[in-house]
Amino acid sequence: MPFFEVQNLTMVFGGLTALDNISLTLERGSINAVIGPNGAGKTTLFNCITGLYKPTAGRIIFKGTDITGRKPYKIAAMGLGRTFQNIELFSHMTTMDNLLLGRHLHMKTGVFGGAACFGRRSPAVQEEIAQRRKVEEIIDFLDLQSARDRFVGGLPYGTQKKVELGRALATEPELLLLDEPVAGMNLEEKQDLVIWLKDIQEVFGVTLLVIEHDMRVVMDISQQVLVINFGKPIARGKPQEVQNHPEVLKAYLGEDSVDQMTGAA
């Protein structure tokens, strides 16, 4: 049984087919990319996988369990985390508080237990200390010490992207979906993030599925690439294989440009 598999996934909104028979298989511990022009259906695919959308047809299998149409919080509890194309952080809260939200899935103390905690030895206080230690490890890993106690809304865009990555890591995912993780970052920030992504794969053993427009990043980190255009899969394989695929070139450059290139060659 594959670690993760999408089988013939279709998503229709009214008369618009956003995804048309998409299939995808991920090996545990691999880094994979989904690429395609704007509006190709990449984020819709992520939304179906994480339960924000219920697909019209097809199945999504995670660790041998069919998660198609399950609630997002149940999917997250199984070990599937994500970041978003548009940053979804609480701007009026600090970096620490945003990361602690990612630990909510692992907290056992309820509302009443937390309200009734007395003294440092109480279970609720001990649990809070343990969760903060976990978050401190992520802060150190992503070099977010300077942003630790700052409100997220006042941080640079690239730093906010790192905070969102940190919150996703705080859930302790086995499969992590990243929607354009380097968007809005400068060259140095992109290079740092590529290193962190490889470390997340190698050190933590997390499987990654990445949507990204920066082809240098895709070529650097990916072992397998799926290309989507107008909701349909047009190529699948190793980065070097899809890079020069005729259908991929047409999707990005247009058919006339590819014909001119072919003629010139």
Backbone hydrogen bonds, N-H to C=O, Kabsch-Sander energy under -0.5 kcal/mol:
donor,donor_aa,acceptor,acceptor_aa,energy
3,F,26,L,-0.6
4,F,26,L,-1.3
5,E,61,I,-2.6
6,V,24,L,-3.5
7,Q,59,R,-3.1
8,N,6,V,-0.6
9,L,22,I,-3.3
10,T,57,A,-2.5
11,M,19,L,-1.7
13,F,16,L,-3.3
14,G,12,V,-0.7
16,L,13,F,-2.7
17,T,15,G,-0.5
18,A,11,M,-2.0
18,A,16,L,-0.9
19,L,11,M,-1.7
20,D,231,G,-3.3
22,I,9,L,-2.6
24,L,6,V,-2.3
26,L,4,F,-2.7
30,S,27,E,-1.6
32,N,208,L,-2.3
33,A,224,Q,-2.3
34,V,210,V,-2.9
35,I,226,L,-2.6
40,A,37,P,-1.6
45,L,41,G,-1.8
46,F,42,K,-1.7
47,N,43,T,-2.6
48,C,44,T,-1.9
49,I,45,L,-2.2
50,T,46,F,-2.4
51,G,48,C,-0.9
52,L,47,N,-1.6
53,Y,47,N,-1.9
56,T,10,T,-1.5
57,A,10,T,-1.9
59,R,7,Q,-2.0
61,I,5,E,-3.2
62,F,60,I,-0.5
62,F,65,T,-2.9
63,K,3,F,-3.0
65,T,62,F,-1.6
67,I,60,I,-2.6
67,I,65,T,-0.7
68,T,60,I,-0.6
70,R,67,I,-2.1
74,K,71,K,-0.6
75,I,71,K,-2.0
76,A,72,P,-2.6
77,A,73,Y,-1.7
78,M,74,K,-0.8
78,M,75,I,-0.6
79,G,76,A,-1.6
80,L,75,I,-1.0
81,G,79,G,-0.6
81,G,175,L,-2.4
83,T,177,L,-2.0
87,I,85,Q,-0.5
91,S,89,L,-1.0
93,M,90,F,-1.9
95,T,147,A,-0.7
95,T,150,R,-1.4
96,M,148,R,-2.1
98,N,94,T,-2.3
99,L,95,T,-2.3
100,L,96,M,-2.3
101,L,97,D,-1.3
102,G,98,N,-0.6
102,G,99,L,-1.0
103,R,100,L,-1.3
104,H,101,L,-1.3
106,H,103,R,-1.7
107,M,104,H,-1.4
114,G,110,G,-2.3
115,A,111,V,-2.0
116,A,112,F,-1.7
117,C,114,G,-0.9
122,S,119,G,-1.3
126,Q,122,S,-2.4
127,E,123,P,-2.4
128,E,124,A,-2.1
129,I,125,V,-2.3
130,A,126,Q,-2.2
131,Q,127,E,-2.4
132,R,128,E,-2.1
133,R,129,I,-1.8
134,K,130,A,-1.7
135,V,131,Q,-2.1
136,E,132,R,-2.5
137,E,133,R,-1.7
138,I,134,K,-1.4
139,I,135,V,-2.5
140,D,136,E,-2.3
141,F,137,E,-2.3
142,L,138,I,-2.5
143,D,140,D,-0.9
144,L,139,I,-2.8
147,A,144,L,-1.0
148,R,144,L,-0.6
148,R,145,Q,-1.0
150,R,147,A,-1.4
152,V,93,M,-2.6
153,G,91,S,-2.3
154,G,151,F,-1.5
155,L,152,V,-2.0
160,Q,156,P,-2.2
161,K,157,Y,-1.9
162,K,158,G,-1.4
163,V,159,T,-2.2
164,E,160,Q,-2.3
165,L,161,K,-1.9
166,G,162,K,-2.6
167,R,163,V,-2.4
168,A,164,E,-2.0
169,L,165,L,-2.3
170,A,166,G,-1.8
171,T,167,R,-0.6
171,T,168,A,-1.0
172,E,169,L,-2.1
174,E,79,G,-3.0
175,L,79,G,-2.3
176,L,207,T,-3.0
177,L,81,G,-2.7
178,L,176,L,-0.5
178,L,209,L,-2.4
179,D,177,L,-0.5
180,E,178,L,-0.9
180,E,211,I,-2.5
183,A,180,E,-1.1
185,M,182,V,-2.0
190,K,186,N,-2.4
191,Q,187,L,-2.3
192,D,188,E,-2.1
193,L,189,E,-2.4
194,V,190,K,-2.3
195,I,191,Q,-1.5
196,W,192,D,-2.2
197,L,193,L,-2.8
198,K,194,V,-2.0
199,D,195,I,-2.1
200,I,196,W,-2.7
201,Q,197,L,-1.8
202,E,198,K,-2.8
203,V,199,D,-3.1
204,F,199,D,-1.0
205,G,201,Q,-0.6
206,V,200,I,-1.8
207,T,174,E,-2.7
208,L,30,S,-2.6
209,L,176,L,-2.3
210,V,32,N,-2.8
211,I,178,L,-3.1
212,E,34,V,-1.0
212,E,210,V,-0.5
215,M,213,H,-1.0
218,V,214,D,-2.0
219,M,215,M,-2.7
220,D,216,R,-1.6
221,I,217,V,-2.2
222,S,218,V,-2.1
223,Q,31,I,-3.1
224,Q,31,I,-1.0
225,V,237,G,-3.1
226,L,33,A,-2.7
227,V,235,A,-2.8
228,I,35,I,-2.6
229,N,232,K,-2.5
231,G,40,A,-2.1
232,K,229,N,-2.0
234,I,227,V,-2.6
235,A,227,V,-1.1
237,G,225,V,-2.1
241,E,238,K,-0.9
242,V,238,K,-1.9
243,Q,239,P,-1.8
244,N,240,Q,-0.6
245,H,242,V,-1.2
249,L,245,H,-2.4
250,K,246,P,-2.1
251,A,247,E,-1.9
252,Y,248,V,-1.9
253,L,249,L,-3.2
254,G,249,L,-0.6
254,G,250,K,-1.7
258,V,254,G,-1.8
259,D,255,E,-2.3
260,Q,256,D,-2.2
261,M,257,S,-2.3
262,T,258,V,-2.6
263,G,259,D,-2.5
264,A,260,Q,-2.5
265,A,261,M,-2.0
